[in-house]
Amino acid sequence: MRLRTKLIATSLLLLAFVGAGIAVVSYLAMDTYLTGQLDQQLRRSAQAAAGAPGERPGGSGSGTTPPNPLQAPGQGEGILMLYVVDGAVDQTRSGWIDLAYQQHQLTAADTAKLRALTVGAAPSNVDLAVGAYRAETLETASGSLVTVGLPLGTLNDTLSSLGLTMVLVAAAGLVAAGVAGTVLIRHNLKPLEHVSAVANRVAELELDTGDVELMERIEPSDNDTEVGRVGFALNRMLDNVSGALAARQESESKVRSFVADASHELRTPLTSIRGYSELVVRTQHLDDGGRDAMERVRSQSLRMQNLVDDLLLLARYDEGRAPALAELDLTELVVEVATDAEISDAAASARTGAPAHKWSIAVPDAAVMVHGDESQLHRAVANLLSNAKKHTDPGTSVAVSLVSGPDAVVITVSDTGAGIDPGFLPRIFDRFARADSARSGTDGTTGLGLPIVKAIVESHGGSIAVASSQAGTEFSISLPVAGPA
């Protein structure tokens, strides 16, 4: 759940709880107040009825009919009275008054409910056939019992109206608070959304290599707020990271410059070493040991020359030099490289007597055109085939295929060797990364072959992937197809 939604929901929930509490307290307070008012009115009416003439000893004289309190001036509509004299109901003075001030007799059921009330007890609610009443029973001076009741209809209507009003006002208040809260929270969280956007853009940058400039920053805001402090802290972090990246870039540039300069300087003496070693072999009479030593000097200088050439090539790629692109037939290139690798492997097998690898080539019949540097792509495919031959046992199957799609072409080199150690796979394209024990081959490597392949492929706008298991290893090069001329 988003923070904005959570804040709004929490605020509305708290407001609803507070509003409900206020409404309940207000409703109960009004109920208590109105009931108290009604009880006071009821007590006055009951006391007046209990003290009416004819209820006081000798108040009306013998043989005189007592006056009817229901018809007395000031009695409100709906009032009821029940007189019980010597255990019998006095029907003349018992009944209830309607809105037209007409007296009506009480039903037997209502009479029974009223007579069941406790004499002298506090007023209580009674549900009668004529409606809900608040009633009280008192004993008169003459010993009779009089029960007086006032209708609860007006009180209940008032409470119902109050409750409905509070519900409507609370609902309207929640809606208004929700709208206002949404606007205010959205406004206050807008800087935080900007912080999130900046962080996401920085997270999408490739910071591991190359010259990276972190230009993204948070606009200064009030540092007294939490959002402002987050933005300030993020800016400081970006400044720190930017400085570290600049230092890394400077260090890498120095290393590349050193490698390039050193490689250039090494080419001349290495060429001299090879030349003089060959000259010695051709012009001097050497025994077998001396001739073998000079041959080792020549082979090691050649190996060193290849290493220097690899370092120079990687240095050029690090400088961002674009390859010389031209339209070429990838089908022809793959067949040529694979055929050369197969012939070379067969020749080596004939010299050593070890079984040759089993080679297979699968390419389309039609030409597959791409824009690329032929010599570089030739080297990339040759490196993969050389790795497959070096790092697998003799007799292992090696397959190379070319598949053309609508947007990309894929060159796949796979073998049925022992596979690569899963712990080494994440570092397999790192420079000088070596894992001689990852496969069963015994030939050492410089650890620059696969980094060169990766650099060549990426300079052509492509990508390289590797998948390996105990059943074998597969390298896949994906290159964009050549667009229309």
C-alpha positions as CSV (number, residue, x, y, z in Angstrom):
1,M,0.0,0.0,0.0
2,R,1.3,3.4,-0.9
3,L,2.3,5.8,1.9
4,R,-0.2,8.4,0.7
5,T,-3.1,5.9,0.8
6,K,-2.0,4.6,4.2
7,L,-1.9,8.1,5.6
8,I,-5.3,9.1,4.3
9,A,-6.8,5.8,5.4
10,T,-5.3,6.1,8.9
11,S,-6.4,9.7,9.2
12,L,-10.0,8.9,8.1
13,L,-10.1,5.9,10.4
14,L,-9.0,8.0,13.4
15,L,-11.4,10.7,12.5
16,A,-14.2,8.2,12.2
17,F,-13.4,6.8,15.6
18,V,-13.3,10.2,17.2
19,G,-16.5,11.3,15.4
20,A,-18.3,8.1,16.5
21,G,-17.2,8.7,20.1
22,I,-18.4,12.3,20.0
23,A,-21.7,11.2,18.4
24,V,-22.3,8.5,21.0
25,V,-21.5,10.8,23.9
26,S,-23.6,13.6,22.5
27,Y,-26.5,11.2,21.9
28,L,-26.4,9.8,25.4
29,A,-26.0,13.2,26.9
30,M,-29.1,14.5,25.0
31,D,-31.0,11.3,25.9
32,T,-30.2,11.9,29.6
33,Y,-31.1,15.6,29.4
34,L,-34.4,15.1,27.7
35,T,-35.3,12.2,29.9
36,G,-34.5,14.3,33.0
37,Q,-36.7,17.1,31.6
38,L,-39.5,14.6,31.0
39,D,-39.1,13.1,34.5
40,Q,-39.4,16.5,36.1
41,Q,-42.6,17.2,34.1
42,L,-43.9,13.7,35.0
43,R,-43.1,14.2,38.7
44,R,-45.0,17.5,38.7
45,S,-48.0,16.0,37.0
46,A,-48.0,12.9,39.3
47,Q,-47.7,15.1,42.4
48,A,-50.5,17.3,41.2
49,A,-52.7,14.2,40.5
50,A,-51.9,12.7,43.9
51,G,-52.7,16.0,45.7
52,A,-55.9,16.8,43.7
53,P,-59.2,17.5,45.6
54,G,-60.8,14.3,46.7
55,E,-57.4,12.7,47.3
56,R,-56.8,14.7,50.5
57,P,-58.7,13.6,53.6
58,G,-62.0,15.5,53.7
59,G,-61.0,17.5,50.7
60,S,-64.2,17.0,48.7
61,G,-66.8,16.3,51.2
62,S,-69.0,13.2,51.4
63,G,-71.0,12.3,48.3
64,T,-69.1,14.7,46.1
65,T,-67.7,13.4,42.9
66,P,-64.0,14.3,42.7
67,P,-62.9,16.4,39.7
68,N,-61.2,14.6,36.8
69,P,-57.5,15.5,36.7
70,L,-57.2,14.5,33.1
71,Q,-59.5,17.4,32.2
72,A,-57.7,19.9,34.4
73,P,-56.2,22.9,32.6
74,G,-52.6,22.7,31.6
75,Q,-52.5,19.0,30.9
76,G,-50.6,18.2,27.7
77,E,-51.8,15.9,24.9
78,G,-51.0,12.2,25.4
79,I,-51.0,12.3,29.2
80,L,-52.4,9.2,30.8
81,M,-53.6,8.5,34.4
82,L,-54.7,5.4,36.2
83,Y,-56.5,5.7,39.5
84,V,-56.9,2.7,41.7
85,V,-59.2,3.2,44.7
86,D,-59.6,0.5,47.2
87,G,-58.1,-2.0,44.7
88,A,-60.5,-1.1,41.9
89,V,-59.8,1.1,38.9
90,D,-61.6,4.4,38.8
91,Q,-62.6,4.5,35.2
92,T,-63.9,8.1,35.4
93,R,-60.5,9.5,36.2
94,S,-58.5,6.9,34.3
95,G,-57.5,7.0,30.6
96,W,-55.4,9.0,28.2
97,I,-55.8,12.3,26.3
98,D,-55.3,12.4,22.5
99,L,-54.2,15.3,20.3
100,A,-57.7,16.6,20.3
101,Y,-57.8,16.5,24.1
102,Q,-60.4,13.7,24.0
103,Q,-60.2,11.2,26.8
104,H,-60.0,7.5,26.0
105,Q,-60.2,4.5,28.2
106,L,-57.1,2.3,28.8
107,T,-57.2,-1.3,27.5
108,A,-57.1,-4.1,30.0
109,A,-53.5,-5.0,29.0
110,D,-52.3,-1.4,29.4
111,T,-54.1,-1.2,32.8
112,A,-52.3,-4.4,33.9
113,K,-48.9,-3.1,32.8
114,L,-49.5,0.2,34.7
115,R,-50.7,-1.5,37.8
116,A,-47.5,-3.6,37.8
117,L,-45.4,-0.6,38.4
118,T,-43.8,-0.2,41.8
119,V,-45.3,2.5,44.0
120,G,-42.9,5.3,44.7
121,A,-40.2,4.0,42.3
122,A,-38.4,6.2,39.8
123,P,-40.1,6.8,36.5
124,S,-39.7,4.0,34.0
125,N,-40.5,3.3,30.3
126,V,-43.6,1.3,29.5
127,D,-44.7,0.1,26.1
128,L,-48.4,0.4,25.8
129,A,-50.9,-0.1,23.0
130,V,-51.2,3.7,22.7
131,G,-47.4,4.0,22.4
132,A,-44.3,4.3,24.5
133,Y,-44.7,6.1,27.8
134,R,-42.7,7.3,30.8
135,A,-44.8,6.4,33.9
136,E,-44.6,6.8,37.7
137,T,-46.9,5.5,40.4
138,L,-47.6,7.4,43.7
139,E,-49.8,6.9,46.7
140,T,-52.2,9.7,47.5
141,A,-53.0,11.0,51.0
142,S,-56.3,9.0,50.9
143,G,-54.5,5.8,50.3
144,S,-55.4,5.5,46.6
145,L,-52.8,4.8,43.9
146,V,-52.3,7.1,40.9
147,T,-50.2,6.3,37.9
148,V,-49.3,9.2,35.6
149,G,-47.5,8.7,32.2
150,L,-46.2,11.1,29.6
151,P,-45.6,10.0,25.9
152,L,-42.0,9.3,24.8
153,G,-42.8,10.0,21.1
154,T,-41.5,13.6,21.1
155,L,-38.3,12.6,23.0
156,N,-37.7,9.6,20.7
157,D,-38.3,11.7,17.6
158,T,-35.9,14.3,18.8
159,L,-33.2,11.6,19.5
160,S,-33.8,10.0,16.1
161,S,-33.5,13.3,14.4
162,L,-30.3,14.1,16.4
163,G,-28.8,10.7,15.5
164,L,-29.6,11.0,11.8
165,T,-28.2,14.5,11.8
166,M,-25.0,13.4,13.4
167,V,-24.6,10.5,11.0
168,L,-25.1,12.8,8.0
169,V,-22.8,15.5,9.4
170,A,-20.2,12.8,10.2
171,A,-20.4,11.3,6.7
172,A,-20.1,14.7,5.1
173,G,-17.3,15.6,7.4
174,L,-15.4,12.3,6.5
175,V,-15.9,13.0,2.8
176,A,-14.7,16.6,3.1
177,A,-11.8,15.5,5.3
178,G,-10.9,12.8,2.8
179,V,-10.8,15.2,-0.1
180,A,-8.9,17.9,1.9
181,G,-6.5,15.3,3.4
182,T,-5.8,13.8,-0.1
183,V,-5.0,17.2,-1.5
184,L,-2.8,18.2,1.5
185,I,-1.0,14.9,1.8
186,R,-0.4,14.8,-1.9
187,H,1.0,18.3,-1.8
188,N,3.2,17.5,1.2
189,L,4.5,14.2,-0.3
190,K,5.3,15.7,-3.7
191,P,8.9,16.4,-2.7
192,L,9.2,12.8,-1.5
193,E,7.9,11.6,-4.9
194,H,10.6,13.7,-6.5
195,V,13.2,12.0,-4.2
196,S,11.9,8.6,-5.3
197,A,12.1,9.6,-8.9
198,V,15.7,10.8,-8.6
199,A,16.7,7.6,-6.7
200,N,15.1,5.5,-9.4
201,R,16.9,7.3,-12.2
202,V,20.2,7.0,-10.4
203,A,19.5,3.3,-9.8
204,E,19.1,2.7,-13.5
205,L,22.5,4.2,-14.3
206,E,25.3,1.8,-15.1
207,L,27.9,2.8,-12.5
208,D,30.3,-0.2,-12.8
209,T,32.3,1.0,-15.8
210,G,32.9,4.0,-17.9
211,D,32.8,7.7,-17.3
212,V,29.7,8.3,-15.1
213,E,28.4,11.7,-14.1
214,L,25.8,11.9,-11.5
215,M,24.0,15.1,-12.4
216,E,20.7,14.2,-10.6
217,R,20.1,16.1,-7.4
218,I,17.1,17.0,-5.2
219,E,15.9,20.5,-5.3
220,P,16.7,22.2,-1.9
221,S,13.7,22.4,0.4
222,D,13.0,23.1,4.1
223,N,15.5,21.0,6.1
224,D,13.2,21.3,9.2
225,T,10.8,18.8,7.6
226,E,11.4,15.0,7.4
227,V,11.1,15.1,3.6
228,G,13.6,18.0,3.4
229,R,16.1,16.1,5.5
230,V,15.7,13.0,3.3
231,G,16.4,15.1,0.2
232,F,19.4,16.7,1.9
233,A,20.8,13.3,2.9
234,L,20.3,11.9,-0.6
235,N,22.1,14.9,-2.1
236,R,25.0,14.3,0.2
237,M,25.1,10.6,-0.6
238,L,25.0,11.4,-4.4
239,D,27.8,13.9,-3.9
240,N,29.8,11.2,-2.1
241,V,29.1,8.6,-4.8
242,S,29.9,11.1,-7.5
243,G,33.2,11.8,-6.0
244,A,34.0,8.1,-5.6
245,L,33.0,7.4,-9.2
246,A,35.3,10.3,-10.4
247,A,38.1,8.9,-8.4
248,R,37.5,5.4,-9.8
249,Q,37.3,6.8,-13.3
250,E,40.6,8.6,-12.8
251,S,42.2,5.5,-11.4
252,E,40.9,3.4,-14.3
253,S,42.2,5.9,-16.8
254,K,45.6,5.9,-15.3
255,V,45.7,2.1,-15.3
256,R,44.5,2.0,-18.9
257,S,47.0,4.6,-19.9
258,F,49.8,2.6,-18.2
259,V,48.7,-0.7,-19.8
260,A,48.6,0.9,-23.2
261,D,51.9,2.6,-22.8
262,A,53.5,-0.5,-21.4
263,S,52.1,-2.7,-24.1
264,H,53.4,-0.3,-26.8
265,E,56.8,-0.3,-25.1
266,L,56.9,-4.0,-24.9
267,R,56.1,-4.7,-28.5
268,T,59.5,-3.6,-29.7
269,P,61.7,-5.6,-27.3
270,L,59.5,-8.7,-27.8
271,T,59.9,-8.4,-31.6
272,S,63.6,-8.1,-31.1
273,I,63.7,-11.2,-28.8
274,R,61.8,-13.2,-31.4
275,G,64.0,-12.0,-34.2
276,Y,67.3,-12.6,-32.4
277,S,66.2,-16.1,-31.2
278,E,65.3,-17.1,-34.8
279,L,68.6,-15.6,-36.0
280,V,70.6,-17.6,-33.5
281,V,68.8,-20.8,-34.5
282,R,69.5,-20.2,-38.2
283,T,73.1,-18.9,-38.0
284,Q,74.6,-20.7,-35.0
285,H,75.4,-24.4,-34.6
286,L,73.5,-25.5,-31.5
287,D,73.1,-28.9,-30.0
288,D,69.6,-30.3,-29.3
289,G,69.4,-28.7,-25.9
290,G,70.4,-25.3,-27.1
291,R,68.0,-25.5,-30.1
292,D,65.2,-26.5,-27.7
293,A,66.0,-23.6,-25.3
294,M,65.9,-21.1,-28.2
295,E,62.6,-22.6,-29.4
296,R,61.1,-22.1,-26.0
297,V,62.4,-18.5,-25.9
298,R,60.7,-17.9,-29.3
299,S,57.4,-19.5,-28.3
300,Q,57.2,-17.7,-24.9
301,S,58.0,-14.4,-26.6
302,L,55.2,-15.1,-29.1
303,R,52.9,-15.9,-26.2
304,M,53.9,-12.6,-24.5
305,Q,53.4,-10.8,-27.8
306,N,49.8,-12.2,-28.0
307,L,49.2,-11.1,-24.4
308,V,50.4,-7.6,-25.2
309,D,48.2,-7.5,-28.3
310,D,45.2,-8.5,-26.2
311,L,45.9,-5.8,-23.7
312,L,46.2,-3.2,-26.4
313,L,42.9,-4.3,-28.0
314,L,41.1,-4.1,-24.6
315,A,42.7,-0.6,-24.0
316,R,41.2,0.6,-27.3
317,Y,37.8,-0.8,-26.4
318,D,38.1,0.9,-23.0
319,E,38.7,4.2,-24.8
320,G,35.4,3.7,-26.6
321,R,36.8,3.4,-30.1
322,A,34.0,2.3,-32.5
323,P,34.7,-0.7,-34.8
324,A,35.0,-0.2,-38.6
325,L,31.5,-1.4,-39.5
326,A,30.7,-2.8,-42.9
327,E,28.0,-5.1,-44.2
328,L,29.2,-8.7,-44.1
329,D,27.8,-12.2,-44.4
330,L,27.8,-13.9,-41.0
331,T,27.0,-17.3,-42.5
332,E,30.2,-17.3,-44.4
333,L,32.2,-16.0,-41.5
334,V,30.9,-18.7,-39.1
335,V,31.5,-21.5,-41.6
336,E,35.0,-20.3,-42.2
337,V,36.0,-20.0,-38.5
338,A,34.4,-23.3,-37.6
339,T,36.2,-25.1,-40.5
340,D,39.5,-23.6,-39.5
341,A,39.0,-24.8,-35.9
342,E,38.1,-28.3,-37.1
343,I,41.1,-28.5,-39.4
344,S,43.4,-27.2,-36.6
345,D,42.0,-29.7,-34.2
346,A,42.5,-32.5,-36.6
347,A,46.1,-31.5,-37.2
348,A,46.8,-31.4,-33.5
349,S,45.1,-34.8,-33.1
350,A,47.4,-36.2,-35.8
351,R,50.5,-34.9,-34.0
352,T,49.5,-36.1,-30.5
353,G,47.5,-39.1,-31.3
354,A,44.6,-38.0,-29.1
355,P,41.1,-38.3,-30.4
356,A,39.9,-35.2,-32.2
357,H,36.8,-33.3,-31.1
358,K,33.5,-34.0,-32.9
359,W,32.6,-30.8,-34.7
360,S,29.2,-29.9,-36.1
361,I,28.1,-26.7,-38.0
362,A,24.5,-25.6,-38.5
363,V,23.9,-22.4,-40.4
364,P,21.1,-21.1,-42.7
365,D,21.4,-21.7,-46.5
366,A,20.9,-18.0,-47.2
367,A,23.2,-15.3,-46.3
368,V,22.8,-13.6,-42.9
369,M,23.8,-10.0,-43.2
370,V,25.0,-7.8,-40.2
371,H,26.9,-4.6,-39.9
372,G,30.3,-5.3,-38.2
373,D,34.0,-5.5,-38.3
374,E,34.8,-8.8,-40.0
375,S,38.2,-9.3,-38.3
376,Q,36.8,-8.6,-34.8
377,L,33.8,-10.8,-35.2
378,H,36.1,-13.5,-36.7
379,R,38.2,-13.2,-33.6
380,A,35.2,-13.4,-31.2
381,V,33.9,-16.6,-32.7
382,A,37.4,-18.1,-33.0
383,N,38.0,-17.4,-29.3
384,L,34.8,-19.2,-28.3
385,L,35.7,-22.2,-30.5
386,S,39.3,-22.2,-29.1
387,N,38.0,-22.2,-25.5
388,A,35.6,-25.1,-26.3
389,K,38.6,-27.1,-27.7
390,K,41.0,-26.1,-24.9
391,H,38.8,-26.7,-21.9
392,T,37.2,-30.0,-22.9
393,D,38.5,-33.5,-23.2
394,P,39.6,-35.0,-26.5
395,G,36.6,-36.5,-28.4
396,T,34.1,-34.0,-26.9
397,S,31.4,-32.8,-29.2
398,V,31.5,-29.1,-30.1
399,A,28.6,-27.5,-32.1
400,V,28.4,-24.1,-33.6
401,S,25.1,-22.7,-35.0
402,L,23.7,-19.5,-36.5
403,V,20.1,-18.6,-36.2
404,S,18.6,-15.5,-37.8
405,G,15.6,-13.7,-36.3
406,P,13.6,-10.6,-37.2
407,D,15.7,-8.3,-35.0
408,A,18.8,-10.2,-34.1
409,V,21.0,-13.1,-35.1
410,V,22.4,-15.6,-32.6
411,I,25.7,-17.4,-32.8
412,T,25.8,-20.4,-30.4
413,V,28.9,-22.4,-29.5
414,S,28.1,-25.4,-27.3
415,D,30.0,-28.4,-26.1
416,T,29.3,-31.6,-24.1
417,G,32.2,-31.1,-21.7
418,A,32.1,-31.3,-17.9
419,G,30.7,-27.8,-17.5
420,I,31.8,-24.7,-15.6
421,D,31.9,-24.3,-11.9
422,P,28.7,-22.4,-10.9
423,G,30.8,-20.2,-8.5
424,F,33.0,-19.1,-11.4
425,L,30.2,-18.2,-13.8
426,P,29.5,-14.7,-12.5
427,R,33.2,-13.8,-13.0
428,I,33.7,-15.6,-16.3
429,F,33.9,-12.4,-18.4
430,D,36.1,-10.6,-15.9
431,R,39.6,-9.8,-17.1
432,F,42.3,-12.2,-16.0
433,A,39.6,-14.4,-14.4
434,R,40.8,-18.0,-14.6
435,A,39.3,-21.3,-13.4
436,D,41.5,-24.0,-14.8
437,S,39.7,-26.6,-12.6
438,A,36.3,-25.5,-13.9
439,R,36.8,-27.9,-16.9
440,S,38.8,-30.9,-17.5
441,G,41.3,-29.4,-20.0
442,T,44.9,-28.8,-19.0
443,D,45.9,-25.8,-21.2
444,G,46.3,-22.6,-19.3
445,T,44.9,-19.3,-20.5
446,T,45.6,-15.6,-19.9
447,G,42.1,-14.9,-18.8
448,L,41.6,-12.3,-21.5
449,G,39.9,-14.4,-24.3
450,L,36.3,-14.1,-23.0
451,P,36.6,-10.4,-21.9
452,I,37.8,-9.7,-25.5
453,V,34.8,-11.5,-26.9
454,K,32.5,-9.6,-24.6
455,A,34.1,-6.2,-25.6
456,I,33.9,-7.0,-29.3
457,V,30.2,-8.1,-29.1
458,E,29.2,-5.1,-27.0
459,S,31.0,-2.7,-29.4
460,H,28.7,-4.1,-32.1
461,G,25.6,-3.4,-30.0
462,G,25.1,-7.0,-29.1
463,S,25.3,-9.2,-26.0
464,I,26.8,-12.4,-24.9
465,A,25.4,-15.0,-22.4
466,V,26.6,-18.3,-21.0
467,A,24.8,-21.3,-19.6
468,S,26.5,-24.3,-18.1
469,S,25.7,-27.5,-16.4
470,Q,27.3,-30.9,-15.9
471,A,26.1,-31.8,-19.4
472,G,28.0,-29.1,-21.1
473,T,28.4,-25.3,-21.7
474,E,26.8,-23.0,-24.2
475,F,27.9,-19.5,-25.2
476,S,25.4,-17.3,-27.2
477,I,26.3,-14.2,-29.1
478,S,23.3,-11.9,-30.1
479,L,23.9,-9.3,-32.8
480,P,21.5,-6.9,-34.4
481,V,20.6,-7.7,-38.0
482,A,21.7,-5.3,-40.7
483,G,19.0,-2.7,-41.5
484,P,17.9,-1.7,-45.0
485,A,20.5,0.2,-46.9
